[in-house]
């Protein structure tokens, strides 16, 4: 049991730690190392000035044009991009063009649009209060997002010199902090929940052992005793196993104690008188 619980603790701890790191802590530290920006207007600020952006709160009247995006399909997945523009609508020609001439801000997502992309449904696209971008740190998808931008450039005859990719959210700064809080709270919850889980596993294991003994599948001898500190728990949940263990211990302690014979000596012949032990001089 000790070995089982040790291995269970090590393996489960490693799996939980791996999950919390890659889903919470790693994104938090990567984005927290970047800079937050507020009141960004894509029509005035080129992407080349915000290459270190992590969380952006865009200016009023800035939105995603869901009907004028680009896409790229690879290995069964559709990589979607949609421009983040002032007034939330992309115009043909030079209408509503940024002053710097480059469309550099894109909301992105995977498998949340059709191709051609005229129905972008990534991030919080249904939230009318969403006005922020959380920098996409999915480096594996970044080349495919870049190819989706090329599709956008070709479809709408636009230019994008320094594209930046964001997850479209309502409160990007809150989302960053929530990554750390979620990972920390989950780690505490798992650490606290480990003890009742171990307790119930031990109780269930003892009950299964009792059923195996009752069914004569397992030997009724050498019944394992309760772990130290769990005697009362065994008395409550599996009293039959505990009673069997205590009865077996009583029978073992009641056996007479006799000297252990020396099996290497030859037995004396019948009628022989045992020799007396030599006296010390």
C-alpha positions as CSV (number, residue, x, y, z in Angstrom):
1,X,0.0,0.0,0.0
2,X,2.8,2.4,0.8
3,X,4.4,1.9,-2.5
4,X,1.1,2.1,-4.3
5,X,0.2,5.4,-2.7
6,X,3.7,6.8,-3.3
7,X,3.5,6.0,-7.0
8,X,0.0,7.3,-7.2
9,X,1.1,10.6,-5.6
10,X,4.1,11.0,-7.8
11,X,2.3,10.2,-11.1
12,X,-0.8,12.2,-10.3
13,X,1.3,15.2,-9.1
14,X,3.4,15.1,-12.3
15,X,0.3,15.0,-14.5
16,X,-1.5,17.8,-12.7
17,X,1.6,20.0,-12.6
18,X,2.2,19.4,-16.3
19,X,-1.5,20.4,-17.1
20,X,-1.5,23.5,-14.9
21,X,1.8,24.7,-16.3
22,X,0.8,24.4,-20.0
23,X,-2.7,25.7,-19.5
24,X,-2.2,28.4,-16.9
25,X,1.2,29.3,-15.7
26,X,3.2,29.2,-18.9
27,X,0.7,31.5,-20.8
28,X,0.6,33.8,-17.8
29,X,4.3,34.3,-17.6
30,X,4.7,34.7,-21.4
31,X,2.1,37.4,-21.6
32,X,3.0,39.1,-18.3
33,X,6.5,39.5,-19.8
34,X,5.0,41.7,-22.5
35,X,3.7,45.2,-22.3
36,X,0.0,46.2,-21.8
37,X,-1.4,49.1,-23.9
38,X,-4.6,51.0,-23.6
39,X,-6.7,53.1,-26.0
40,X,-5.0,51.7,-29.1
41,X,-6.5,52.9,-32.4
42,X,-5.4,50.6,-35.3
43,X,-5.9,53.4,-37.7
44,X,-3.3,55.5,-36.0
45,X,-0.8,53.1,-34.5
46,X,1.1,50.7,-36.7
47,X,1.9,47.2,-35.6
48,X,5.6,47.9,-35.8
49,X,5.3,50.1,-32.7
50,X,3.6,47.4,-30.6
51,X,5.7,44.3,-31.3
52,X,6.0,43.9,-27.5
53,X,2.3,44.1,-26.8
54,X,0.8,41.5,-24.5
55,X,-2.7,42.8,-23.6
56,X,-4.3,45.6,-25.6
57,X,-7.5,47.6,-24.8
58,X,-8.5,49.2,-28.1
59,X,-10.1,52.6,-28.5
60,X,-13.8,53.1,-28.7
61,X,-15.4,52.2,-32.1
62,X,-12.8,49.6,-32.7
63,X,-14.1,46.1,-33.5
64,X,-13.6,43.0,-35.6
65,X,-14.9,42.8,-39.1
66,X,-16.2,39.3,-39.0
67,X,-17.2,39.2,-42.7
68,X,-13.8,40.2,-44.1
69,X,-11.3,37.7,-42.8
70,X,-8.7,35.3,-44.2
71,X,-8.2,31.6,-43.6
72,X,-5.9,28.7,-44.2
73,X,-6.6,25.0,-44.0
74,X,-3.9,22.5,-42.8
75,X,-4.2,19.0,-41.5
76,X,-7.9,19.2,-41.1
77,X,-7.9,22.4,-39.1
78,X,-9.0,25.9,-40.3
79,X,-6.9,28.8,-39.2
80,X,-8.9,32.0,-39.1
81,X,-8.0,35.7,-39.0
82,X,-10.2,38.8,-39.1
83,X,-9.0,42.4,-39.1
84,X,-9.4,44.6,-36.1
85,X,-10.3,48.0,-37.5
86,X,-11.7,51.3,-36.6
87,X,-15.5,51.4,-37.0
88,X,-15.4,47.6,-37.2
89,X,-15.9,47.5,-41.0
90,X,-13.4,47.1,-43.8
91,X,-14.0,49.3,-46.8
92,X,-12.8,48.7,-50.4
93,X,-10.0,50.7,-51.9
94,X,-8.5,53.4,-49.6
95,X,-11.8,53.9,-47.6
96,X,-11.2,53.8,-43.8
97,X,-7.5,52.9,-44.5
98,X,-5.1,53.3,-41.6
99,X,-2.9,56.4,-41.8
100,X,0.2,54.2,-41.9
101,X,-1.3,52.1,-44.8
102,X,-1.0,48.7,-43.1
103,X,-3.7,46.5,-41.6
104,X,-1.6,45.0,-38.7
105,X,-4.1,43.9,-36.1
106,X,-6.0,40.6,-36.4
107,X,-8.2,38.5,-34.2
108,X,-7.4,34.8,-34.6
109,X,-8.7,31.3,-33.8
110,X,-8.8,27.7,-35.0
111,X,-11.8,25.9,-36.4
112,X,-14.1,28.9,-35.8
113,X,-14.8,30.0,-39.4
114,X,-15.5,28.6,-42.8
115,X,-13.1,29.1,-45.7
116,X,-13.4,31.6,-47.4
117,X,-13.7,33.4,-44.1
118,X,-16.9,35.5,-44.1
119,X,-18.2,34.3,-40.7
120,X,-15.5,34.7,-38.1
121,X,-16.7,33.2,-34.8
122,X,-13.5,33.1,-32.7
123,X,-12.9,34.4,-29.2
124,X,-15.7,36.5,-27.6
125,X,-17.3,37.4,-30.9
126,X,-20.8,37.4,-29.4
127,X,-19.8,39.7,-26.6
128,X,-20.7,43.3,-27.5
129,X,-18.4,44.6,-24.7
130,X,-15.4,42.9,-26.1
131,X,-12.8,45.6,-27.0
132,X,-9.5,43.9,-26.1
133,X,-6.9,41.7,-27.5
134,X,-4.8,39.1,-25.7
135,X,-1.7,38.3,-27.6
136,X,-1.7,34.8,-29.1
137,X,1.3,32.9,-27.9
138,X,0.5,29.7,-29.8
139,X,3.8,29.6,-31.7
140,X,2.8,26.4,-33.5
141,X,-0.2,28.1,-35.2
142,X,1.6,31.4,-35.9
143,X,2.9,30.3,-39.4
144,X,-0.6,29.3,-40.4
145,X,-2.1,32.5,-39.2
146,X,0.5,34.3,-41.3
147,X,-0.7,32.3,-44.3
148,X,-4.3,33.2,-43.4
149,X,-3.2,36.9,-43.5
150,X,-1.8,36.3,-47.0
151,X,-5.2,35.0,-48.0
152,X,-6.8,38.2,-46.5
153,X,-4.3,40.4,-48.4
154,X,-5.1,38.6,-51.7
155,X,-8.9,38.6,-51.2
156,X,-9.3,42.3,-50.2
157,X,-6.2,43.8,-51.9
158,X,-4.8,45.1,-48.6
159,X,-1.4,45.4,-47.1
160,X,-0.1,44.0,-43.8
161,X,3.5,44.7,-43.0
162,X,3.7,43.8,-39.3
163,X,0.7,41.6,-38.4
164,X,-0.1,41.0,-34.7
165,X,-2.4,38.2,-33.6
166,X,-4.8,38.4,-30.7
167,X,-7.5,36.5,-29.0
168,X,-10.6,38.8,-28.9
169,X,-11.7,39.2,-25.3
170,X,-13.5,41.8,-23.1
171,X,-11.0,42.4,-20.4
172,X,-7.5,41.3,-21.5
173,X,-5.7,42.4,-18.3
174,X,-8.2,40.5,-16.2
175,X,-7.8,37.4,-18.4
176,X,-4.0,37.5,-17.8
177,X,-4.4,37.6,-14.0
178,X,-7.1,34.9,-14.2
179,X,-4.6,32.5,-15.7
180,X,-2.4,32.7,-12.6
181,X,-5.3,32.6,-10.1
182,X,-6.8,29.6,-11.9
183,X,-3.6,27.6,-11.8
184,X,-2.9,28.5,-8.1
185,X,-6.4,27.7,-6.9
186,X,-6.4,24.4,-8.9
187,X,-3.1,23.4,-7.3
188,X,-4.4,24.1,-3.8
189,X,-7.6,22.2,-4.5
190,X,-5.7,19.2,-5.8
191,X,-3.3,19.2,-2.8
192,X,-6.2,19.3,-0.3
193,X,-8.3,16.8,-2.2
194,X,-5.5,14.3,-2.3
195,X,-6.0,13.2,1.3
196,X,-9.7,12.3,1.1
197,X,-9.0,10.6,-2.3
198,X,-6.3,8.4,-0.7
199,X,-8.6,7.7,2.2
200,X,-11.5,6.4,0.1
201,X,-9.1,4.4,-2.1
202,X,-7.8,2.7,1.0
203,X,-11.3,2.0,2.2
204,X,-12.4,0.7,-1.2
205,X,-9.3,-1.5,-1.4
206,X,-10.0,-2.9,2.0
207,X,-13.6,-3.6,1.1
208,X,-12.5,-5.4,-2.1
209,X,-10.1,-7.5,-0.1
210,X,-12.9,-8.4,2.3
211,X,-15.1,-9.5,-0.6
212,X,-12.2,-11.6,-2.1
213,X,-11.7,-13.3,1.2
214,X,-15.4,-14.0,1.7
215,X,-15.5,-15.5,-1.8
216,X,-12.5,-17.6,-1.0
217,X,-10.6,-16.0,-3.9
218,X,-8.0,-14.6,-1.6
219,X,-6.5,-16.3,1.5
220,X,-8.1,-15.3,4.8
221,X,-4.8,-15.5,6.5
222,X,-2.3,-12.7,7.0
223,X,-5.1,-10.1,6.8
224,X,-3.5,-6.7,6.4
225,X,-4.0,-4.3,9.3
226,X,-5.1,-0.7,9.1
227,X,-2.5,1.9,8.3
228,X,-1.3,3.9,11.3
229,X,-3.8,6.6,12.2
230,X,-6.7,5.0,10.3
231,X,-7.9,2.5,12.9
232,X,-11.1,4.4,13.6
233,X,-11.8,4.8,9.9
234,X,-11.5,1.0,9.4
235,X,-13.7,0.4,12.5
236,X,-16.4,2.6,10.8
237,X,-16.2,1.5,7.2
238,X,-14.9,-2.0,7.2
239,X,-15.4,-3.4,10.6
240,X,-15.4,-7.1,9.4
241,X,-11.9,-6.8,8.0
242,X,-10.6,-5.1,11.2
243,X,-12.3,-7.8,13.4
244,X,-10.8,-10.6,11.3
245,X,-7.3,-9.0,11.6
246,X,-7.6,-8.6,15.4
247,X,-8.9,-12.2,15.8
248,X,-6.0,-13.5,13.7
249,X,-3.5,-11.5,15.9
250,X,-5.1,-12.9,19.1
251,X,-4.8,-16.4,17.8
252,X,-1.2,-15.8,16.8
253,X,-0.3,-14.4,20.2
254,X,-2.0,-17.3,22.0
255,X,0.2,-19.9,20.5
256,X,2.6,-21.6,23.0
257,X,6.2,-20.6,22.8
258,X,8.7,-23.6,22.7
259,X,12.4,-23.7,22.1
260,X,13.4,-24.1,18.5
261,X,14.9,-27.6,18.0
262,X,18.3,-28.1,16.5
263,X,17.4,-30.0,13.4
264,X,21.1,-30.6,12.6
265,X,21.6,-33.0,15.6
266,X,20.9,-36.8,15.3
267,X,18.1,-38.1,17.4
268,X,19.2,-40.3,20.4
269,X,18.6,-44.1,20.1
270,X,15.6,-45.6,21.8
271,X,16.2,-46.1,25.6
272,X,19.3,-43.9,25.7
273,X,19.8,-41.7,28.7
274,X,20.5,-38.2,27.7
275,X,24.0,-37.1,28.6
276,X,24.3,-34.4,31.3
277,X,25.9,-31.2,30.3
278,X,29.5,-31.0,31.3
279,X,30.1,-29.0,34.5
280,X,32.4,-26.0,34.3
281,X,35.7,-26.6,36.2
